[in-house]
């Protein structure tokens, strides 16, 4: 079990920059588009289901951005101290 945990830790830490960048970009784009559909008259006729899906995926990508480092700390090897910078 500890080998799987160590392997997951190294995979997560190696793609950290890509995951954080993409999740921040997608969250910004989806929530920005959702706000535009609420306030701009020309595109406010988007169906409610599409608005809910945009909002939900925007929140999911925001949570990924916020809690990805906690996932890395969960899988960190014992007797190792790490510091992650943004």
Residue pairs with C-beta under 8 A, 6 or more apart in sequence:
2 77
2 78
5 75
5 77
6 75
6 77
8 75
9 72
9 75
9 76
9 77
12 68
12 71
12 72
12 75
13 72
13 82
16 68
16 69
16 72
16 84
19 64
19 68
20 65
20 68
20 86
23 61
23 62
23 64
23 65
23 68
24 61
24 65
26 57
26 58
26 61
27 58
27 59
27 61
27 62
27 64
27 65
30 54
30 55
30 57
30 58
30 61
31 54
31 55
31 58
31 59
31 62
33 54
34 51
34 54
34 55
34 58
36 43
37 43
37 44
37 46
37 50
37 51
37 54
38 44
38 51
69 84
72 82
72 84
73 82
76 82
